Amino acid sequence: MDKRAAFAKLRYYLHMLRKNSPTASRLAQFGESVFTRMSRLAAAHKAVNLGQGFPNFDGPDFVKNAGKAAIDAGFGQYARAFGLPELNQAIAARFHKDSGIEVNPETEITVTSGATEAIAAVMLGLVEPGEEVILVEPFYDSYPAAVSMAGGVVRPIRMHSPDFAFPIEELRKAVTPKTRLILINSPHNPTGRVLSDQELSQIAQVAIDNDCLVVSDEVYEHIYFERKHRSISTLPGMRERTIVLSSLGKTFSLTGWKVGWAIAPEQFTQAIRSAHQFLTFSTATPLQRAAVDALNAPEKYYTQLRSDYAQRRDAMLSMLRNAGFNPFIPEGSYFVLAKHEPFHVEAGALSADEAFCEYLVKTVGVAAIPCNAFYETASTHGLEERTSMIRFAFCKDLETIQEAGRRMKATLRATLPETLGFKMDM
Ligand SMILES: Cc1ncc(COP(=O)(O)O)c(C=O)c1O
């Protein structure tokens, strides 16, 4: 075959390959999100959904009413790209109250469509192709996808059970001259860890010593149970190298509103805004207006939020223990992890955690998330650990948590050992 014919054949094969799998390679590896799949299975099997991390109760009336009023008052056109001026001010005021840090609302805050857009804007605005981003497994699933969209390279390090301590030695080893960002998340999804002052100072020291930027995902900043959440940006030398991300969704139980923000020193804010203006340009105007009222809520709103979540956490922990699990105790966020090892399931073609979650949703009628979804997809490093856990969300009313408990007790404890090759060894 001559050269031209060989090239034509190659082009044809590439064309057929692209036709059968049109998703660009930077995203193809991520496939359909496990949250979408588990929610679909939950609906199909009328399961109690403890999988996806959104509340099954509504946000507060004072915020919803502010949203309706904003629509009626004509806030119907594009907002300023980086946020309604009054929202940027409210974010700055709340951040000052929580952290003691003064930020300039005009030059250091960007309002985005949820923290998810902020994560993408950070990666696209700051990471050059080939630069490395350190992510701490297990992690929120949009992080590696955002790094990949920016052409960056994920360098995973890992928190290990049972205490999920921050892997500071791994971080020290993972930093190279190519490291652009270190991304941390506290309070943490999915482990429920709230990083201690000591852990934060060690991370800060690595960032300072290596002149790296830290992206701190603080969307669960107001949901903590023992130790108060502290932003790494408050540590000496960190304000100028930290990008803080947060969101209205978790604090005000309005995840569908998708109002988030990034707080960063001016030069990094400029980079974030250059991506944001072409991703979404601006975030829904009436919702931004209502977010101002939300952020100005009195302190008792935040205290009540924490005590409500403490009650749900305790209900979830005792429900899981009654069902036969030995859950890890979360210090913050609204997730709890548990190993599925008290129960044995034939995994077949699935990973052990997926097989267990499929059984749970289809036979027991409770949806949870297999934890393998929170680890780097491209690698199978430490497979046993990453497929040993499942995640339950307790942003659900007490009745829902109790109903899940009734189902688990009835099926997992009673009928499971005799069916489908499951056995319980408790
Ligand atoms: C750790 C973490 N970061 C970011 C987000 C996304 O926040 P938003 O809904 O504001 O995009 C989530 C949502 O589950 C999360 O768990």
The ligand as an SDF file (V2000), in Angstrom:
LIG
                    3D

 16 16  0  0  0  0  0  0  0  0999 V2000
  -16.9900   19.8090   47.6070 C   0  0  0  0  0  0  0  0  0  0  0  0
  -17.9610   20.4420   46.6820 C   0  0  0  0  0  0  0  0  0  0  0  0
  -17.5800   21.5070   45.9620 N   0  0  0  0  0  0  0  0  0  0  0  0
  -18.4100   22.1060   45.1090 C   0  0  0  0  0  0  0  0  0  0  0  0
  -19.7050   21.6550   44.9320 C   0  0  0  0  0  0  0  0  0  0  0  0
  -20.5930   22.3260   43.9350 C   0  0  0  0  0  0  0  0  0  0  0  0
  -21.2660   23.3970   44.4470 O   0  0  0  0  0  0  0  0  0  0  0  0
  -22.3470   24.1440   43.5550 P   0  0  0  0  0  0  0  0  0  0  0  0
  -23.6210   23.3870   43.6590 O   0  0  0  0  0  0  0  0  0  0  0  0
  -22.4210   25.5050   44.1630 O   0  0  0  0  0  0  0  0  0  0  0  0
  -21.8550   24.1760   42.1610 O   0  0  0  0  0  0  0  0  0  0  0  0
  -20.1500   20.5400   45.6530 C   0  0  0  0  0  0  0  0  0  0  0  0
  -21.5060   20.0170   45.4510 C   0  0  0  0  0  0  0  0  0  0  0  0
  -21.8530   18.9310   45.8420 O   0  0  0  0  0  0  0  0  0  0  0  0
  -19.2550   19.9230   46.5610 C   0  0  0  0  0  0  0  0  0  0  0  0
  -19.6230   18.8530   47.2710 O   0  0  0  0  0  0  0  0  0  0  0  0
  1  2  1  0
  2  3  1  0
  2 15  2  0
  3  4  2  0
  4  5  1  0
  5  6  1  0
  5 12  2  0
  6  7  1  0
  7  8  1  0
  8  9  2  0
  8 10  1  0
  8 11  1  0
 12 13  1  0
 12 15  1  0
 13 14  2  0
 15 16  1  0
M  END
$$$$
